Amino acid sequence: MAKDFEIKQQGPGFRTRVAEIASATVIEPGDLVTMTSNLIVKADANSTALAYAINGSAAGETSIEITEGNDFTLVGTGDDVYSEDYRGDLVDLVVDNGTQQIDVGASVKDVFQIIGAEDSGTVGSASGIEVRINKPLF
């Protein structure tokens, strides 16, 4: 299965950490995660802070490597096509049929910021939209 998100660029302050996960939880590489009851879980539309799962975690594992901070750029797919007007916007995460996407039209949780660069997406395409986590988990 393709990654929902990929890291495009890492800044000089890029860091990761190992965090605890419930042994029955499966997180795929490239998933966004959050925390519930002090354990890492897959993020959903209600998540208020995010981290990126570097390698994922299989059933039976009790730890996962995730990002710390937000000194990196992610590339993902929007729930609608990209518009130049979205540059710099704060937006949300949405899950559609198990796939995590950038909710380009909504701004309630503000967990992402669309990159303000000229090449942060292709107008008329939902794929390849660049974001930064606006509210990092750690």
C-alpha positions in Angstrom: 0.0 0.0 0.0 1.3 3.5 -0.8 2.2 5.9 2.0 -0.5 8.4 2.7 2.2 11.0 3.4 5.9 11.2 2.6 8.7 13.5 3.9 9.8 15.8 1.1 12.4 17.9 2.9 14.0 17.8 6.3 15.3 20.9 8.0 18.5 21.0 10.2 16.3 20.5 13.3 14.7 17.3 12.1 14.4 14.9 15.0 12.6 11.6 15.8 11.8 9.7 19.0 10.6 6.3 20.0 7.2 6.3 21.6 5.0 3.6 23.1 2.2 1.9 21.1 -0.4 -0.7 22.1 0.8 -4.1 21.0 -2.3 -4.8 18.9 -2.0 -1.5 17.0 -0.8 -1.5 13.4 0.6 1.8 12.0 1.8 1.8 8.4 4.9 3.7 7.3 3.8 7.2 6.3 0.8 7.4 8.5 0.1 10.4 10.8 -0.3 9.6 14.4 -1.6 11.2 17.6 -1.8 10.1 21.3 -4.7 8.6 23.2 -4.3 7.4 26.8 -0.5 8.0 26.6 -0.2 5.6 23.6 0.4 6.4 20.0 -2.6 5.7 17.7 -3.3 6.4 14.0 -4.6 10.0 13.6 -8.1 10.8 12.4 -10.1 13.9 11.7 -10.5 14.6 15.5 -6.8 14.7 16.1 -5.5 18.0 17.6 -1.8 17.3 17.3 0.2 15.1 14.9 3.5 13.3 14.4 4.7 11.3 11.3 5.4 7.5 11.6 8.8 6.9 10.0 8.7 3.1 9.6 5.4 2.1 11.0 4.7 -0.6 13.6 3.4 -4.1 13.1 1.0 -6.0 15.4 2.8 -7.2 18.5 5.3 -4.3 18.6 5.2 -2.0 21.5 7.2 1.0 20.2 7.3 3.2 17.1 9.6 5.8 15.7 7.8 9.1 15.1 8.8 12.7 14.3 9.4 15.3 17.0 8.7 18.9 16.2 7.9 20.1 12.6 11.2 20.9 10.9 10.2 19.0 7.8 7.8 19.2 4.9 5.2 16.4 4.1 3.6 15.7 0.7 0.1 14.2 0.7 -3.2 14.2 -1.1 -6.0 16.6 -0.6 -9.6 15.8 -0.3 -10.2 18.3 -3.2 -8.0 19.8 -5.9 -5.3 22.3 -5.0 -5.7 26.0 -5.6 -3.1 28.8 -5.3 -5.4 30.5 -2.9 -4.6 27.7 -0.4 -1.0 28.7 0.1 -0.3 29.4 3.8 -3.7 28.2 4.9 -4.2 26.3 8.1 -6.2 23.1 7.4 -7.3 19.8 8.9 -6.7 16.1 8.5 -9.5 13.9 7.0 -9.7 10.2 6.6 -11.5 8.8 3.5 -11.9 5.0 3.2 -8.9 4.5 5.5 -6.6 7.0 3.6 -5.4 10.1 5.5 -5.8 13.2 3.4 -5.4 17.0 3.7 -8.8 18.6 4.3 -8.1 21.6 2.0 -11.5 23.2 2.7 -11.7 22.9 6.4 -10.0 24.8 9.2 -11.2 23.7 12.7 -8.3 21.8 14.2 -5.6 23.6 12.1 -3.2 20.7 12.3 -1.5 21.5 9.0 -0.3 24.6 7.2 -0.1 24.4 3.5 3.4 25.5 2.3 3.3 29.0 0.9 5.9 28.3 -1.9 5.0 28.6 -5.5 5.4 24.9 -6.1 3.6 23.6 -3.0 1.0 21.9 -5.2 -0.3 21.6 -8.7 -3.4 23.7 -9.4 -6.3 21.4 -10.4 -4.7 18.3 -8.8 -5.4 16.8 -5.4 -2.0 14.9 -5.2 1.4 16.3 -4.3 0.2 19.0 -1.8 3.0 20.1 0.5 2.2 20.8 4.2 3.9 21.3 7.5 2.5 19.9 10.7 1.2 23.1 12.5 0.5 21.3 15.8 3.2 18.8 16.5 2.5 16.0 19.0 6.0 16.4 20.6 
